[in-house]
Amino acid sequence: MNKTLLTLLTTMLIGGSALKAETPYLLNEPVDISSDFRDFTNVYFNADSLSTFDGANASGKLKFKRFVYHTRTAFNNTLAVQRPFKTIEFPENVYPVDPELPFKIEFVSPRSFRIRLETTSAPKPAQDPSLMLVKEPTRDQSWKYSRTKTGYRYQSAYGAIEISEYPWRISIYDANGKLLTKTRHYSENEETYHPNTPFSFVRRASDYSQSVAAVFSLQPGEKIFGCGESFTRMDKRGQKVTLWTDDANGTENATQYKPIPFFMSNRGYGMFMHTTSPITCDFGASFLESTDLMIGDDQLDLFVFLGQPKEILDEYTNITGKSPMPPLWSFGLWMSRITYFSQKEGYDVAAKLRENKIPSDVIHFDTGWFENDWQCDYDFAPSRFSDPKKMITDLKKQGFHISLWQLPYFIPKNKYFKEIVEKGLCVKNDKGTTPYEDAILDFSNPATREWYQAKIAKLLEMGVGAIKVDFGEAAPNKGLFASGKTGFYEHNYYPLRYNKTVAEVTQKVSGEHIIWARSAWAGSQRYPVHWGGDASNTDGAMLSTLHGGLSLGLSGFSFWSHDIGGFVLQTPEELYRRWLPFGMLTSHSRTHGTPPKEPWLYNPEFTDAFRKSVNLKYRLMPYVYAQAKDCSERGLPMLRALFVEFPDDPGAWQVEDQYMFGSDILVAPLFEKNSTGRNLYLPKGKWVDYQTGKQYESGWQSIEAGEIPVVMLVRDGAVLPHIALAQSTADMDWSKLELVTYGSGNGMAKVCLPSENILKTVTLSGKTVTANPFGNKVTFTVK
């Protein structure tokens, strides 16, 4: 018997697909659970009707009908279809054929509610508080309940939901009564020849575990955004997105370092899947009219938010947390490469930055500050760092903070490997040993966190400014954790635990909210900053990096950065020039990757171009800092899609290669080699070119870049605060700020002083400040 035939027969016996059997699973590949919802060996329970319901308390029991897959063949075409099925479980009459399970709605705020249901009546042990939530949400009493002919209705000032008894359905409306979306019932399969998944749950034959398919309607013209740092097209309509943290090994593929179980629709609603299990979201990829949220958990906890994008982000981050303000110095230039190996290199880079008058606030030591490159032991190599504490002190006097790389994986040669294993500080497998060759720190274990934070604290106490929280995407999906759970639930949780552990010890020692992290999950925005991973040095990688940053911003993250110029190879000079202003016009800016990254190692002309892009951000630092403060208070991203600012402009929802940097600056990077300008869309209103002063009307325009290779426009009437150029933020004089007006003369500027950290508004009348909210602390000049 040949190998192909044997594989096919084996596959048929176990109920899978031949393709699935022939495709090997590679370590830490994303877990896509969508195949469980089309497996002939599994049993499916489709939501059918309310069996009991207390309308006043919005709770009761939901009846599920049992189905299995059959085949239907017509004219040499076979389809998989679900049909009702009576149980053959033994003992008979013990297990319900069509179970009735708890279901309820919880109202969180006038704009938010929570759909909760169980897929099993088995008792659950007490759970620790969710790290994804700031705290357990309170109950809102503003929703008004009324009975309808077919069910129950709940109305708030911002929308309504209706629950139908049979067929069971939840319909969600806006304040004007427009249907936003509704759950899909299995009876709707009679309306089409193509079978599709209804609102249901699956019970796997392999282990009797359950997963939920929360299925909602998609309307014509509907667009979907979010799901974390996704590098594919921003509009997820027509895509299948697997939410499983992964070392994406780049920015031009579908996997993600930072998947976030949250999305929003242009119809005026957003959803947050409160779980750490694997999730596969099918946004009309399999069936045009359905959003299939296939959630690996055996219970559904789904938050729904109503409103425009800003309102949805505010509501979502009220629940999962808003990004606190990072320190001022973190908004400056981070100078880095992979890697600086010695104390001498640290001093040399600092000297060259100051010699070339390139402002910078951070020097980052990547994988080579240990005695053995990549072998993290939390000690500066004695052979190359004669006095690291003195170096840190000396460089800080020059305006430089030090950032240090590390990771939570320990190879067998690492001096801590044996201790970690013997003390039980690492993740285990079902044999009680390490799942991989490496020991992976188990951050669900309090003893591990204490051991690890002591190592990090020692560095912070030396004066280190930030810890690079690298990796974190490879927690074994079948590993056993101290929490009592396997990697099925702990894998996606791992980045959040990791981010939190480093951020808390940093805040304790230095009093500052700053890490530099690659992986994330819902709630990680409370521990800024995150950067975009290992981009290639190509135009396409530059564009997909922007997609990732915009999508992460649409998932509750205010602050984000990336490796300017790409990571993998030496950055071509022409690409580096175009990428620099994009990198400077994000909240945080770091040059990092394969050397050389330092501009003086290219040529004097490039050094001049590099300096101009960096100067651009340093002059704008009061605008950057004020916008950051506003974002931290309202859950907004610094790097934001156009439609966040212009939700009523249909054109703004179409644009995926431009962005708003804060509320007033529109940025259109140059993505093509040797380009000097580009076509771009300007939302409603007039716009002023930041570099040339030319004015433009809204709509599609072809605009040439200025001296700095980027198209950068300011809203008509905006007032941007500037500061005198300094070589580090520590040397800036915040008592003297310049207000630059664009277009019409009157306007307002947002200003936040680092010493006060309170956002205030400065109002102009013509060229005069009508009232100085800072009194004698600040002198404003108007230009």
KEKEVEX-51231 format. One record per residue (C-alpha): residue in one letter; x, y, z. Coordinates in steps of 0.001 Angstrom, whole numbers, plus 500000, padded with zeros to 6 digits. Example, Ala and Ser with C-alpha at 12.3 -4.5 7.8 and 13.67 -1.06 7.14 Angstrom:
a512300495500507800s513670498940507140
END
This chain:
m500000500000500000n501513503362499017k502108506094501603t499520508520500183l496731505950500269l497697504880503798t497588508501504978l494181509025503370l492687505873504922t494110506716508337t492662510194508086m489231508852507142l489284506549510162i489990509382512616g487466511705511030g489791514495509924s490727515723506481a493499514363504325l494965517824503988k495052518245507731a496812514905508218e499438515591505569t500281519045506941p502606518655509932y502090520854512941l505241522805513725l506156523857517245n504192526900518428e502229527329515220p498959529167515848v496150526949517097d493248527366514682i490183525771516240s487911526410513263s488387522837512019d486614521598515177f483421523177513855r483462521031510714d484465517647512069f482262514576511555t483401513015514841n482202515922516987v478754516725518360y477236520193517902f474738521992520079n472948524814518291a471279527592520263d467550527049519879s465228528805522329l464836530266525790s463510527587528104t463248529950531085f464070533639531434d463637536298534108g463354539532532145a463858541769535159n467218540135535900a468071539348532251s468973535752533110g467635532295532480k468375529133530542l469060528671526858k468082525405525183f470522523868522713k469567521290520042r471966518410519382f473284518028515828v475916516001513975y477314516257510474h475972514229507551t476754514419503883r474367515584501202t475192514722497600a473649516086494425f475010515734490902n478497514695492023n478743517464494598t478910516608498309l478247519004501151a478672518623504900v475399519534506615q474233519385510211r471168517362511117p469434516785514489f470704513742516345k469488511694519300t472153510691521791i473559507188522001e475333507885525302f475104505268528035p473520505083530563e470515506248528598n468261508999529966v471089510344532157y472653512889529845p470330515444528245v469961515226524496d469171518934524207p470730520616527252e469345523739528909l472228525875530115p472669529189531985f472512532371529921k472401536016531015i472992539611530031e474906541922532362f474756545690531801v478102547382532408s477469550995531326p474954552838529144r477170551880526171s478271548388527255f476793545029528108r478033541505528599i476684538253527106r477449535206529254l476570531561528788e477787528131529828t478237525027527690t478257522539530531s476577522105533873a479777520696535400p480861522690538474k483811525050538006p486493525737540622a486890529265541926q488900531425539555d491507534064540332p490537537590539255s491109538100535558l494331539946534742m492665541186531566l490268543352533554v491149546365535675k488523545085538084e485249543233537870p482856545655536135t480026547164538125r476380546767537110d474696549650535305q471054550371536156s470228552756533311w468956550148530810k465141550066530760y463454546674530488s460194545964528665r458372542878527399t457775542391523680k455490540020521757t458386537689521017g460705538248523928y462487540951525906r463890544428525194y466472546546527002q466985550206526070s469675552718527037a470423556236525829y472829554785523255g471140551680521933a468970548665522592i469078544880522608e466194542525521984i466154538859522972s463748536595521062e462480533449522753y462218531351519559p464153531265517413w466576532424520082r468271535574518913i469990538641520317s469510541726518123i471593544841518797y470415548336517759d471823551835517893a470043554781519528n468125555487516298g466789551960516045k469118550784513252l469994547100513486l473748546805514029t474080543032514210k472258539948515474t473064536370516371r472521533743513670h470126530838514307y470490527423512692s467110527828510985e468706530473508742n470553527665506965e467277526989505190e467747530308503382t470859529200501512y472293526143499819h475632526763501471p475711525446505061n477196527837507604t477885527815511327p475075529048513614f475429530321517179s476433527075518887f479023525107520792v480957521991519854r481778518989522030r484914517321520748a484944513559520442s488676513545521204d488415514797524797y484796515883525457s485882519518525757q483688522334524467s484248525467522414v481767528213521588a480901529654518193a479363533069518841v478010533887515381f476685537295514385s475392538794511174l477530540924508874q475757543595506880p476542544743503305g479282547368503407e480295546471506952k483972546762507849i485824545209510777f488960546550512473g491206545582515369c492227542079516557g495625543314517711e498831544047515829s497652542440512598f499933543049509629t497422542083506950r494848544479505519m493358546635508234d489768545855507245k489308542277508448r486120541743506429g486762538654504302q489649537471506509k490034534628508993v492122535812511946t493657533365514412l494244534917517824w497231533005519194t500421534760520262d503195533771517917d506756534724517096a505612536025513736n509185536198512399g508315539325510490t505543541736509632e504305540482506267n502385537398507349a499119536664509118t500486535552512489q500824538056515330y503108538903518224k500206540814519777p496775539326519012i494012541037520969p490502539513521289f488764542778520471f487406544355517296m485097547132516170s482708547599513257n482047550704511193r478357550159512009g478925551423515543y479711548477517804g482736546637519181m483228543262520867f485708541913523411m486053538152523870h487057537831527504t489146534663527415t492738533504527015s491876530398524997p492686530108521281i490231532066519136t489567531979515417c487567534893514031d486031534367510603f484805537753509392g482829536694506343a485685534619504914s483655531389504900f480203532910504595l479755536523503535e476960537329505996s478539535910509167t481074536827511808d482046533517513405l483832533994516729m485111530476517429i486311530621521020g488200527727522593d486650528336526009d483787526221527383q481955529396528385l481172532637526586d481979535982528168l481470538561525439f481464542323526039v479632544504523497f480220548260523155l478099550841521317g479217554110519721q481761555733517458p485391554472517471k486555556896520193e483615555970522401i484132552248521840l487848552488522685d487047554476525811e484521551852526945y486824548924526155t489773550465527999n487546551352530956i487249547583531371t490717546338530378g492690549416531393k494149552517529849s497835553012529086p499515555070531826m501909557843530818p505443556645530084p508265558982531165l509120561948528956w512551560575528039s510977557476526486f509437559637523730g512931560570522506l515134558619520096w516221555122521163m519567554388519444s520069550685519004r521350547833516891i521760544118517375t523992544555519289y526369546792521257f528802544471523008s530812546640525374q531032549613527671k533330551273525137e530690550957522405g528140552558524709y530378555560525344d531330555795521655v527721555792520407a526775558465522965a529722560608521921k528923560260518211l525283561216518754r526287564378520579e529130565127518161n526723564908515209k524067566880517115i521497564113516771p519092564318519733s518683561054521602d517523559901525032v518172556151525073i520996553775524198h519875550182524033f522116547177524667d520569544180522970t521612540511523155g525334541041523741w525763542649527155f526247539218528803e529459537237528663n527871534991526021d525700536569523342w521981535656523770q522689533807527038c520772535948529501d522156535850533040y521403539456534138d525110540282534584f527164542669532459a530088540788530924p533105541525533215s535456541163530257r533771544018528356f532102546169531035s534688547239533602d532247549406535548p528691549225534160k527191551260536984k529616554110536263m528744553887532560i525038554118533347t525634557114535646d527941558866533187l525576558465530256k522596559618532281k524445562850533024q524686563283529247g520930562762528877f520964559054527997h518970556315529680i520042552691529257s517755549960527979l518676546274528358w517510543205526451q516553539929528107l514154537018527592p512359534439529783y513885531306528184f516987529661529672i519167527316527643p520823524334529409k524196526145529405n522768529112531289k524056529280534854y520486529583536162f519056526623534239k519587524041536981e518272526347539719i515137527187537746v514360523522537119e515144522328540643k513053525078542256g510116524396539965l510142527899538505c509560526772534918v506691525380532888k506438521585532931n504986518941530659d502864515925531551k506036514005532408g507026516577534990t510003517874533042t510639520798530684p508572520692527471y511447522071525405e515236521993525679d514969525394527367a513501526171530764i510626528645530331l509804530801533324d506298530146534643f504906533585535487s501730532047536892n503912530904539799p504379533579542532a507778532091543418t508924532531539821r507829536147539747e509663536848543010w512870535163541767y512745536924538411q511859540384539728a514845540248542072k517114539841539029i515441542722537179a515404544943540277k519189544626540617l519598546176537161l517040548912537743e518713549809541031m521947550330539077g520104553037537148v518915551119534071g515952552961532565a514030550203530779i513984546444530308k513316544993526881v510639542351527432d511489540278524372f509835537076523149g507041535625525336e505094534073522444a506179530447522901a504597529231526135p503939525536525329n500318524925524426k500384521534526184g502543522670529076l501412522440532704f501500525684534688a501483526467538389s498043528010537893g496708524478537412k495944525135533751t497560523945530561g498952526072527783f495559525964526077y494609528751528477e498047529963529603h499713530430526203n497892533675525365y497993534708529017y501786534449529095p502594537834527473l500218539635529827r501757537956532885y505250538680531514n504506542347530722k502904542851534128t505779541242536039v508439543491534491a506295546634534547e505484546261538232v509089545872539370t510119548768537108q507450551009538573k508388549925542096v512095550677541671s512092553681539329g508554554997539748e508079554997535965h505694553204533620i508032551858530952i508987548520529444w509854547636525837a507790544572524952r507139542517521823s504287540205522851a500917541190524306w497337540161525064a494252542070526175g495213544246529147s498878544568528152q498229548186527196r498451548934530921y502190548177530649p503636550370527873v505541550355525521h505213547679522811w507112547514519544g506400545830516239g508824542930515922d511305541885513261a510363543673510049s512200543041506780n514076545908505124t511555546354502304d508824548729501187g506215546045501806a507426545479505354m507247549219505997l503600549261504895s502637546124506809t504360547543509894l502061550553509651h499062548216509339g500187546483512533g500581549732514456l497213551074513333s495435547802514144l497042547639517592g495910551217518204l492387550134517284s492723547452519980g493214549733522991f496977550464522856s497944554129523087f501696553687522597w503619551702519988s506934551668518190h508802549632515578d512303549022514234i512924552014511971g514332550844508647g513578547187509325f515475544573511309v516727541665509204l519519543078507020q521415546327506683t518832548957505769p519271550396502259e519993554099502614e517141555223500362l514604553149502312y516042554331505632r515512557985504576r511804557373503825w511215555208506891l512767557684509360p509976560302509440f507378557540509803g509389556230512757m509751559682514281l506043560425513898t504963557591516167s504715557764519941h508067556038520456s511002555906518064r513781553311517928t516335552482515250h517182548801515657g518333545823513632t521303544477511748p524141547011511786p524898549593510812k521943551554512157e524024554587513117p523736557305510453w527394558373510581l528349554893509332y526520555644506084n527704559066504880p527511562758505852e524500563445503600f522503560679505233t523576561861508673d522109565262507840a518841563671506674f518714561516509816r519234564566512036k516438566526510347s513896563743510946v514912563417514589n514870567200515089l511329567212513728k510097565116516634y512152566862519300r510799570268518246l507290568797518409m507834567208521833p505229569414523610y502646568295521034v503776564662521375y503616564761525165a500229566515525297q498731564074522790a500167561176524790k498497562465527929d495180562819526122c495487559278524765s496280557846528189e493148559441529635r490750558393526870g492138555063525636l493061556544522255p496051555601520099m498756558128519249l499020556460515830r495388556383514743a493420555418511681l491808558375509912f488295557218510788v488987557543514527e489099561315514013f486651561401511098p484054558657511665d481415560436509571d483676560676506508p483156557490504412g486477558017502660a488366557903505957w487266554275506457q488895553277503163v492453554496503858e495058552040505164d498376553724504289q497992557072506098y497386557940509715m496712560686512198f499571561350514621g497470562518517510s494418564624516746d495857567302514431i498675565913512235l498037563731509202v500996561616508036a501379559913504657p504709558024504471l506394557393501141f506260553647500507e507807553468497028k511482553596496166n512741556974494936s509300558552495386t509155562265496198g505402562537496713r502218560498496593n498467560418496202l496576560621499453y493129561209500882l492360564271502995p489296564037505236k486733566821505447g488095570305506108k491152572194504945w494745571086505484v498092572895505723d501406571313504712y503627571335507822q506811571715505778t505781574062502952g502755575952504289k500699575094501191q496968574646501772y494833571828500394e491137571016500214s489674567693501306g489480564737498931w492124562982496875q495276565006496301s498706564445494772i501249566109497071e505008566377496949a506923565785500156g508985568561501680e512665568502502618i511961565639504991p510673562726502849v507122562484504155v503809564194503464m502768565809506728l499675567970506981v498001569851509823r494299570514510310d493261574016509398g492974576066512568a495145573760514662v497707575203517057l500760573004517693p503048573667520656h506799573538519893i509911573732522022a513472574909521402l515676572118520093a517726570235522688q519942567146522503s517812565274525032t514436565803526666a516295566373529967d517744569573528511m514475571014527226d513229574305528630w509483573816529178s509088577338530550k509313578738527002l506987577240524409e506087578419520940l502524578066519625v502438577673515840t499110578320514137y498035576659510898g495510578207508548s492913580359510274g494278582376513173n492184581349516172g492490577993517848m493422575961520905a496541574007521813k496732571083524212v499730571421526541c500933569146529308l504036569929531331p506079566863532379s506528568365535837e502758568587536359n501406565895534027i498074567705533818l496603568355530388k495545571968529881t494207574010526982v495793577212525750t493367579441523798l494384581960521165s492630585025519896g494459586049516759k498096585871517815t497479586410521513v497124583910524349t493817584905525946a494544583147529240n497676581317530351p496547578225532310f500109577768533614g500437581290535001n504024582468535293k505474578992534834v505387579159531050t505907581914528527f504132581381525207t505129583001521952v502805582724518975k503894582204515408
END
